[in-house]
Amino acid sequence: MNRCPRTLARIALATCLALAALSLPLSPAALAQGMRREAPKDVVLGQMVVTAPPIITMDGKPDRLSPGSRIRDLNNMMVLSGGIVGKILPVVYRRDAAGLVHEVWILTPDEYAKLGGAGTGDPQGYQRFNDLLAIIFGARP
């Protein structure tokens, strides 16, 4: 016994194909192009080296990544800490409530050089640092 008439099956197939064709322009690559990475607040500039995850060194001092830490590359994609073992990376980072490094954004050497002299300790230096972060993160696709 045929429960689905051929015409109904053809209509359902045509509907599915039409919906699939409509969703093609909304591919993830097209949606990602409009994404902007926001400048993080309360971050610190540093150089990170992952020695043996979750053990890192931050500016030459031993430190540790928090459980669930997030490391983002230049395209705002997540990076696994095991993939960057031994590399000296210029970063801005944020700590969690326990004092462990929780969020890390990898910078280019040029971005790091621009931000390098900004953290002088005075209020204008912090404002300049935040302004430079907004410019750098706003200029990325």
N, CA, C and O of each residue as an XYZ file, in Angstrom:
564
protein
N       0.841     -1.174      0.000
C       0.000      0.000      0.000
C       0.888      1.240      0.000
O       1.775      1.374      0.843
N       0.654      2.120     -0.921
C       1.428      3.346     -1.060
C       0.750      4.444     -0.247
O      -0.352      4.875     -0.583
N       1.398      4.892      0.813
C       0.770      5.882      1.704
C       0.956      7.318      1.215
O       0.198      8.208      1.600
N       1.955      7.544      0.374
C       2.234      8.906     -0.087
C       2.095      8.958     -1.605
O       2.914      8.377     -2.316
N       1.093      9.630     -2.103
C       0.936      9.709     -3.556
C       2.152     10.394     -4.190
O       2.802     11.229     -3.560
N       2.440     10.042     -5.404
C       3.615     10.592     -6.094
C       3.552     12.114     -6.218
O       4.578     12.780     -6.074
N       2.422     12.655     -6.470
C       2.333     14.111     -6.623
C       2.648     14.819     -5.313
O       3.312     15.856     -5.315
N       2.185     14.277     -4.206
C       2.484     14.870     -2.905
C       3.975     14.774     -2.598
O       4.553     15.711     -2.046
N       4.598     13.664     -2.945
C       6.035     13.491     -2.730
C       6.826     14.481     -3.570
O       7.814     15.048     -3.105
N       6.391     14.688     -4.811
C       7.080     15.643     -5.694
C       6.944     17.076     -5.167
O       7.895     17.856     -5.227
N       5.784     17.412     -4.661
C       5.568     18.755     -4.103
C       6.458     18.958     -2.876
O       7.060     20.019     -2.713
N       6.540     17.946     -2.018
C       7.389     18.049     -0.829
C       8.849     18.179     -1.217
O       9.580     18.962     -0.612
N       9.289     17.421     -2.219
C      10.677     17.510     -2.678
C      10.970     18.882     -3.275
O      12.028     19.455     -3.015
N      10.048     19.412     -4.070
C      10.234     20.732     -4.671
C      10.294     21.816     -3.591
O      11.075     22.761     -3.701
N       9.482     21.681     -2.565
C       9.498     22.649     -1.466
C      10.831     22.623     -0.731
O      11.399     23.670     -0.419
N      11.324     21.421     -0.456
C      12.623     21.299      0.232
C      13.745     21.892     -0.601
O      14.614     22.579     -0.065
N      13.742     21.635     -1.915
C      14.775     22.196     -2.787
C      14.691     23.716     -2.857
O      15.717     24.396     -2.886
N      13.482     24.247     -2.884
C      13.312     25.695     -2.920
C      13.828     26.343     -1.636
O      14.483     27.384     -1.682
N      13.533     25.727     -0.495
C      14.032     26.260      0.775
C      15.550     26.175      0.854
O      16.196     27.087      1.371
N      16.122     25.095      0.350
C      17.575     24.960      0.344
C      18.214     26.023     -0.539
O      19.250     26.584     -0.181
N      17.602     26.307     -1.702
C      18.138     27.328     -2.600
C      18.057     28.720     -1.978
O      18.932     29.555     -2.207
N      17.011     28.971     -1.194
C      16.885     30.272     -0.536
C      17.905     30.463      0.575
O      18.286     31.595      0.875
N      18.351     29.380      1.187
C      19.291     29.506      2.299
C      20.739     29.617      1.842
O      21.606     29.915      2.663
N      21.034     29.391      0.570
C      22.408     29.478      0.085
C      23.024     30.862      0.270
O      24.178     30.947      0.690
N      22.312     31.947     -0.023
C      22.940     33.265      0.182
C      23.263     33.555      1.650
O      24.042     34.467      1.928
N      22.695     32.817      2.585
C      22.935     33.036      4.002
C      23.963     32.046      4.551
O      23.824     31.545      5.666
N      24.986     31.776      3.759
C      26.008     30.828      4.199
C      26.785     31.398      5.382
O      26.835     32.617      5.548
N      27.394     30.544      6.207
C      28.141     31.022      7.375
C      29.290     31.969      7.005
O      29.596     32.895      7.757
N      29.920     31.743      5.862
C      31.015     32.631      5.452
C      30.499     34.037      5.187
O      31.147     35.022      5.539
N      29.332     34.123      4.566
C      28.763     35.443      4.290
C      28.337     36.131      5.575
O      28.501     37.343      5.715
N      27.791     35.369      6.512
C      27.372     35.961      7.774
C      28.574     36.407      8.604
O      28.495     37.414      9.307
N      29.673     35.679      8.532
C      30.848     36.000      9.333
C      31.539     37.270      8.851
O      32.234     37.920      9.632
N      31.366     37.639      7.585
C      32.024     38.830      7.076
C      31.507     40.091      7.749
O      32.244     41.070      7.865
N      30.264     40.086      8.193
C      29.700     41.252      8.838
C      30.018     41.327     10.323
O      29.671     42.309     10.979
N      30.675     40.300     10.864
C      30.968     40.259     12.297
C      32.138     41.171     12.629
O      33.155     41.169     11.935
N      31.989     41.939     13.677
C      33.076     42.786     14.155
C      33.463     42.328     15.537
O      32.612     42.005     16.366
N      34.737     42.305     15.770
C      35.238     41.908     17.075
C      35.307     43.154     17.937
O      35.961     44.133     17.576
N      34.641     43.118     19.060
C      34.589     44.266     19.958
C      35.867     44.362     20.773
O      36.476     43.349     21.118
N      36.259     45.570     21.071
C      37.430     45.786     21.915
C      37.097     45.344     23.332
O      36.128     45.831     23.913
N      37.875     44.439     23.897
C      37.586     43.978     25.254
C      37.901     45.055     26.284
O      38.784     45.890     26.085
N      37.177     45.018     27.362
C      37.410     45.950     28.463
C      38.298     45.287     29.511
O      38.386     44.060     29.558
N      38.929     46.050     30.317
C      39.789     45.628     31.421
C      40.759     44.505     31.039
O      40.856     43.487     31.724
N      41.473     44.716     29.932
C      42.471     43.737     29.510
C      43.870     44.260     29.823
O      44.070     45.450     30.062
N      44.829     43.339     29.813
C      46.216     43.664     30.097
C      47.052     43.215     28.899
O      46.794     42.163     28.313
N      48.030     43.999     28.549
C      48.926     43.679     27.448
C      50.027     42.766     27.947
O      50.550     42.971     29.043
N      50.388     41.764     27.165
C      51.454     40.869     27.595
C      51.940     39.976     26.479
O      51.428     40.009     25.360
N      52.951     39.167     26.809
C      53.450     38.148     25.893
C      53.252     36.798     26.556
O      53.696     36.573     27.682
N      52.579     35.902     25.845
C      52.223     34.615     26.413
C      52.981     33.502     25.701
O      53.143     33.514     24.480
N      53.439     32.538     26.496
C      54.024     31.315     25.965
C      53.339     30.149     26.661
O      53.356     30.062     27.889
N      52.741     29.259     25.892
C      52.132     28.064     26.465
C      53.235     27.019     26.572
O      53.802     26.606     25.561
N      53.538     26.592     27.792
C      54.607     25.606     27.982
C      54.050     24.194     27.961
O      54.497     23.379     27.155
N      53.108     23.882     28.804
C      52.421     22.590     28.834
C      51.011     22.870     29.337
O      50.802     23.021     30.540
N      50.039     22.940     28.424
C      48.699     23.365     28.834
C      48.211     22.638     30.077
O      48.344     21.417     30.160
N      47.661     23.340     31.026
C      47.277     24.745     31.094
C      48.364     25.659     31.665
O      48.083     26.811     31.995
N      49.588     25.169     31.785
C      50.687     25.980     32.318
C      51.193     26.917     31.220
O      51.490     26.484     30.107
N      51.286     28.209     31.554
C      51.791     29.208     30.614
C      52.788     30.096     31.339
O      52.929     30.036     32.560
N      53.474     30.918     30.562
C      54.230     32.019     31.144
C      53.671     33.299     30.532
O      53.482     33.395     29.319
N      53.416     34.261     31.378
C      52.903     35.544     30.931
C      53.944     36.590     31.290
O      54.190     36.849     32.468
N      54.543     37.178     30.299
C      55.630     38.148     30.478
C      56.791     37.538     31.253
O      57.409     38.208     32.081
N      57.087     36.274     30.989
C      58.203     35.593     31.623
C      57.932     35.040     33.004
O      58.804     34.399     33.590
N      56.741     35.270     33.541
C      56.387     34.775     34.876
C      55.457     33.580     34.736
O      54.575     33.589     33.877
N      55.635     32.546     35.564
C      54.750     31.378     35.474
C      53.307     31.759     35.789
O      53.041     32.533     36.709
N      52.396     31.210     35.021
C      50.976     31.500     35.190
C      50.196     30.278     34.750
O      50.780     29.251     34.407
N      48.871     30.388     34.761
C      48.043     29.232     34.445
C      46.771     29.690     33.741
O      46.197     30.724     34.083
N      46.334     28.899     32.744
C      45.050     29.145     32.100
C      43.944     28.576     32.978
O      44.119     27.538     33.616
N      42.814     29.255     33.007
C      41.678     28.776     33.792
C      40.991     27.633     33.060
O      41.135     27.501     31.845
N      40.244     26.806     33.785
C      39.433     25.798     33.097
C      38.412     26.503     32.210
O      37.710     27.403     32.669
N      38.328     26.109     30.973
C      37.408     26.752     30.038
C      37.936     28.044     29.461
O      37.162     28.845     28.937
N      39.225     28.266     29.541
C      39.791     29.504     28.999
C      39.603     29.548     27.490
O      39.507     28.516     26.825
N      39.552     30.773     26.965
C      39.333     30.970     25.529
C      40.482     31.782     24.965
O      40.789     32.871     25.450
N      41.110     31.243     23.940
C      42.182     31.930     23.233
C      41.666     32.202     21.831
O      41.265     31.278     21.123
N      41.676     33.471     21.426
C      41.156     33.858     20.108
C      42.289     34.363     19.236
O      43.156     35.107     19.695
N      42.276     33.950     17.959
C      43.315     34.377     17.035
C      42.915     35.688     16.360
O      41.983     36.359     16.803
N      43.617     36.045     15.296
C      43.381     37.319     14.619
C      42.020     37.373     13.932
O      41.494     38.460     13.692
N      41.443     36.216     13.614
C      40.134     36.160     12.973
C      39.020     35.878     13.974
O      37.904     35.534     13.584
N      39.316     36.022     15.246
C      38.368     35.791     16.335
C      37.928     34.330     16.417
O      36.862     34.024     16.952
N      38.752     33.439     15.885
C      38.483     32.009     15.955
C      39.173     31.456     17.195
O      40.224     31.947     17.609
N      38.565     30.426     17.781
C      39.139     29.811     18.969
C      40.384     29.016     18.594
O      40.419     28.347     17.561
N      41.403     29.096     19.445
C      42.652     28.379     19.255
C      42.839     27.459     20.448
O      42.646     27.878     21.589
N      43.209     26.220     20.201
C      43.488     25.304     21.296
C      44.888     25.566     21.825
O      45.815     25.794     21.048
N      45.045     25.535     23.129
C      46.334     25.853     23.733
C      47.416     24.860     23.320
O      48.590     25.227     23.272
N      47.060     23.632     23.025
C      48.047     22.646     22.593
C      48.633     22.960     21.235
O      49.732     22.498     20.928
N      47.946     23.723     20.415
C      48.424     24.078     19.086
C      49.413     25.216     19.060
O      50.030     25.477     18.027
N      49.578     25.902     20.180
C      50.485     27.054     20.207
C      51.586     26.879     21.243
O      52.158     27.861     21.716
N      51.883     25.637     21.596
C      52.913     25.356     22.602
C      54.264     25.856     22.097
O      54.656     25.576     20.965
N      54.968     26.596     22.948
C      56.311     27.064     22.645
C      56.393     28.340     21.838
O      57.494     28.854     21.638
N      55.288     28.872     21.367
C      55.298     30.103     20.579
C      55.164     31.312     21.494
O      54.357     31.314     22.424
N      55.957     32.334     21.221
C      55.845     33.598     21.958
C      54.807     34.440     21.226
O      55.012     34.839     20.080
N      53.690     34.707     21.901
C      52.574     35.402     21.276
C      52.285     36.727     21.962
O      52.134     36.766     23.183
N      52.206     37.819     21.197
C      51.756     39.087     21.776
C      50.245     39.027     21.957
O      49.517     38.704     21.019
N      49.775     39.335     23.156
C      48.361     39.175     23.475
C      47.858     40.311     24.353
O      48.636     41.060     24.944
N      46.540     40.416     24.422
C      45.857     41.115     25.502
C      45.020     40.043     26.175
O      44.468     39.169     25.507
N      44.923     40.108     27.502
C      44.242     39.039     28.223
C      43.465     39.593     29.400
O      43.679     40.715     29.859
N      42.545     38.748     29.871
C      41.699     39.080     31.008
C      41.729     37.898     31.974
O      41.775     36.745     31.547
N      41.703     38.181     33.261
C      41.732     37.134     34.285
C      40.320     36.885     34.821
O      39.440     37.740     34.721
N      40.128     35.697     35.391
C      38.851     35.385     36.020
C      38.900     35.767     37.499
O      39.877     36.357     37.959
N      37.857     35.433     38.234
C      37.773     35.809     39.652
C      38.849     35.142     40.493
O      39.250     35.685     41.523
N      39.322     33.982     40.075
C      40.363     33.268     40.823
C      41.762     33.760     40.484
O      42.733     33.300     41.085
N      41.887     34.679     39.540
C      43.188     35.208     39.167
C      43.882     34.448     38.052
O      45.033     34.743     37.728
N      43.197     33.464     37.453
C      43.771     32.706     36.352
C      43.458     33.396     35.024
O      42.450     34.094     34.909
N      44.308     33.206     34.034
C      44.098     33.803     32.716
C      42.923     33.085     32.059
O      42.964     31.872     31.850
N      41.870     33.848     31.734
C      40.644     33.232     31.232
C      40.384     33.529     29.756
O      40.014     32.628     29.004
N      40.572     34.775     29.335
C      40.339     35.145     27.936
C      41.594     35.778     27.375
O      42.211     36.634     28.010
N      41.971     35.343     26.164
C      43.188     35.826     25.523
C      42.862     36.179     24.082
O      42.185     35.420     23.389
N      43.343     37.332     23.629
C      43.223     37.746     22.239
C      44.630     37.911     21.692
O      45.411     38.709     22.208
N      44.952     37.162     20.654
C      46.277     37.231     20.035
C      46.334     38.464     19.145
O      45.395     38.745     18.400
N      47.441     39.200     19.225
C      47.653     40.405     18.434
C      48.729     40.167     17.379
O      49.538     39.246     17.501
N      48.732     40.999     16.353
C      49.833     40.978     15.395
C      51.007     41.728     16.019
O      50.807     42.501     16.956
N      52.230     41.518     15.522
C      53.370     42.271     16.059
C      53.201     43.792     15.922
O      53.653     44.546     16.784
N      52.555     44.239     14.842
C      52.326     45.679     14.670
C      51.357     46.219     15.721
O      51.578     47.294     16.278
N      50.291     45.476     15.989
C      49.339     45.894     17.015
C      50.011     45.925     18.380
O      49.781     46.837     19.175
N      50.834     44.935     18.642
C      51.541     44.885     19.926
C      52.501     46.068     20.060
O      52.621     46.651     21.138
N      53.180     46.421     18.976
C      54.099     47.559     19.006
C      53.344     48.867     19.253
O      53.829     49.737     19.976
N      52.157     49.004     18.652
C      51.349     50.211     18.870
C      50.895     50.317     20.320
O      50.863     51.410     20.885
N      50.543     49.186     20.921
C      50.039     49.184     22.285
C      51.143     49.152     23.326
O      50.884     49.417     24.500
N      52.362     48.835     22.928
C      53.457     48.619     23.871
C      53.739     49.768     24.814
O      54.009     49.527     25.990
N      53.688     51.003     24.356
C      54.009     52.132     25.211
C      52.810     52.755     25.872
O      52.939     53.783     26.537
N      51.637     52.156     25.708
C      50.414     52.796     26.198
C      50.202     52.599     27.689
O      49.608     53.462     28.335
N      50.660     51.507     28.250
C      50.389     51.227     29.657
C      51.391     51.876     30.582
O      52.246     51.187     31.138
N      51.313     53.188     30.765
C      52.277     53.903     31.594
C      51.833     54.037     33.043
O      52.628     54.431     33.896
N      50.570     53.715     33.336
C      50.099     53.790     34.711
C      49.257     55.021     34.997
O      48.539     55.039     35.997
N      49.314     56.043     34.166
C      48.504     57.229     34.414
C      47.144     57.068     33.722
O      47.032     56.277     32.786
N      46.111     57.799     34.159
C      44.773     57.651     33.588
C      44.728     57.918     32.082
O      43.985     57.252     31.362
N      45.504     58.869     31.607
C      45.511     59.137     30.177
C      46.121     57.967     29.412
O      45.712     57.688     28.285
N      47.078     57.290     30.000
C      47.678     56.118     29.366
C      46.663     54.999     29.211
O      46.628     54.336     28.174
N      45.828     54.777     30.235
C      44.790     53.751     30.139
C      43.749     54.135     29.098
O      43.268     53.280     28.355
N      43.400     55.404     29.041
C      42.442     55.853     28.028
C      43.019     55.671     26.633
O      42.317     55.235     25.721
N      44.293     56.001     26.464
C      44.956     55.822     25.170
C      45.001     54.342     24.795
O      44.781     53.984     23.638
N      45.286     53.486     25.776
C      45.320     52.043     25.549
C      43.960     51.548     25.070
O      43.891     50.781     24.110
N      42.875     51.973     25.723
C      41.528     51.565     25.318
C      41.154     52.125     23.956
O      40.484     51.447     23.177
N      41.574     53.354     23.651
C      41.305     53.929     22.335
C      42.024     53.149     21.239
O      41.450     52.884     20.183
N      43.286     52.782     21.491
C      44.036     52.000     20.511
C      43.411     50.622     20.312
O      43.355     50.123     19.188
N      42.941     50.004     21.394
C      42.267     48.712     21.260
C      41.014     48.837     20.395
O      40.745     47.976     19.557
N      40.257     49.901     20.599
C      39.043     50.107     19.807
C      39.380     50.281     18.333
O      38.660     49.788     17.465
N      40.472     50.980     18.052
C      40.883     51.175     16.652
C      41.330     49.856     16.049
O      40.947     49.520     14.929
N      42.137     49.108     16.787
C      42.679     47.849     16.256
C      41.575     46.830     16.040
O      41.495     46.227     14.969
N      40.724     46.625     17.032
C      39.687     45.616     16.901
C      38.591     46.058     15.946
O      37.936     45.212     15.336
N      38.376     47.350     15.801
C      37.367     47.839     14.861
C      37.814     47.750     13.427
O      36.978     47.673     12.527
N      39.136     47.758     13.181
C      39.651     47.710     11.818
C      39.656     46.303     11.243
O      39.787     46.131     10.031
N      39.515     45.302     12.092
C      39.526     43.916     11.603
C      38.167     43.552     11.025
O      37.137     44.067     11.460
N      38.175     42.659     10.039
C      36.893     42.238      9.443
C      36.092     41.393     10.399
O      34.992     40.955     10.062
